């Protein structure tokens, strides 16, 4: 049965308890890793300058402490353990949909970086951040 490794567990400690609880419910069914939770001012502004984020510090939900945002990716047994191919987009969507559905069942509203406007479509988005999920409040 899938479970969080030591690094993912440490990152979960920086995450809003509601979002962490949702991820804990999903991990037995889908093997995934927690890539990032809280971001410092320096890291957020670096990502902003590189175009990896559309928000400068303190505009991202990654900047709150505890973090109200998380980046996750499906974990594969064989290297590379995280994949960033076009084909992997389906895995990101499946994982995000599962997390959103479990969150909804638990009363935790979650928005995905592949469907910012929450209209069920991904192709109308200008900025795709497929690993990103955040509490939608």
HUZITA-V87017 format. One line per field, one symbol per residue. ss: DSSP state (2 for helix, 1 for strand, 0 for the rest). A space follows every 10 residues. Layout:
BEGIN
ss=???
END
This chain:
BEGIN
ss=0000022222 2200102222 2222222000 0111110000 2222222222 0000000000 2220001011 1111000000 0000000222 2222222222 2222200001 1100000000 0000000000 0111100
END
